[in-house]
Amino acid sequence: MTSPTPHTPVTTEPTEPTAEITADEESVLADLTGMLARLLEDEYGVDDVEIGMRTTFNRDLELESIDLVTLAGLLQERYGDRVNFAEFLAGMEFDEIIELTVGRLVEYVVTSLKSAGAS
């Protein structure tokens, strides 16, 4: 008879990113482009979308609200608690969310990372 495996306790500590973070627009845009490409491929089988600072989430990428939830999770995985996408969206009017560009999100992420002390 084998002994039971001990359970690992679940912690509720803040999420920390696993890789080094650079808080500049070019690096964040590259990160975000990768996240969006992964999301679009996984959810819609689309793998040839050009994504830049002026790309809109709604009009150009045709993302739905559930896709923004998925993106929030990807941002959390990458940046930990330093970037709160839900809070960012909560501060916007509906029209602003509809017209949200990748560039505006990049600027928010860079600002959040700098205020949290990333290099």
N, C-alpha and C positions, 0 to 999 in steps of 0.2 A: 504494500500500500504506500502511495506517495503522499508526502505532506502537501498541504495546500500552499499555493503561491501567495506570498504577502501582497497586499494591495498597496499600490502607490497612491499616496494622498494627492488629492487634487488641490492645486494652489490657485489663488485668485490674485496673484501678483500682476502688476502691469506687464503687458507684452513688450518684449524688447526685440528689436530687429536682429537678424542673424548675421548680416554682413555690414561692412563699414558703409556709412552714409555720407555722401557729399552733397552739400546744400547749395548747388548752383543750378541755374536753369537748364543747361545742357544735360547734366547728369539726371536731373529729375525728369526732363522730357524723355530721355532714353528709357528710364525706368517705366514711366507711364505708358509710353508707346508699346513697350513689351507687355505690360499688363493688359492693355486694350487689345493688342493683337491676340494674346492668349484667350481672352474672354470672347472675342469675336469668332475665333476658330473653334473653341470648345462649344459655344452656344449656337452658332449659326453656320459653321463650316466655311466661314469667310477668312481667306488668308492673304488677300492682295490689296488691303486698304492702306492708303497713304495717310499718315497721321502727322499733323504739324500743330503749331501753336494756334492757328486760326480754325482748326477743325472743331466743329460743334458736336456735342454728344447726341443731340436730338436730330438735327437736320442732316448732318453728314454721316454720322455713324449709325443713326436710327436706333439708338439704345432706348430701352424702356426702363421704367422705374426699378424693376427687379434686377436689371443689369447694373444699375447704380448701387444697389445693395451688394452685388457681387464685387463690384469695383471697390466698395468700402472695405470689404474683407481682404482684398488683395493689397490695398494701401496699408491696412492694419498689419498684414504679414510682413510687408517690406519695411515700414517705418515705425511700427509699434504704436504706442500711445501718443507719440509726438505729433501725429497728423490725425485729426478727427474730421473725417469727411462728412459724417452726419451733421455735426455741429456747423460745418461750413455751409452745407445746403440749408440748414434750418434758418440761417440768417438771411436767406434770399427770398425775394418775391417769386411767385410762380413763373412769370415771364423771364426772370433772370435765370432760373433753372433751365427753362426751355432753350435759352440762347447761350448757355454755358459753353465756353470753349476750353479746349485742352490747355491753352495758354493761361487762362485765368486759374485753372486748377494747379498748373505748374507754379504760378506765382504764389498761390496759397501754401503749397507744400514747401517751397523754398523759405517763405517767411516763417512758417511753423517750425521748420528744422533749425533755422537760425536762432529763433527765440528759445528753442530747446537746447541750444549749444552744440549742434553738429558743425563740423568744419566746412 
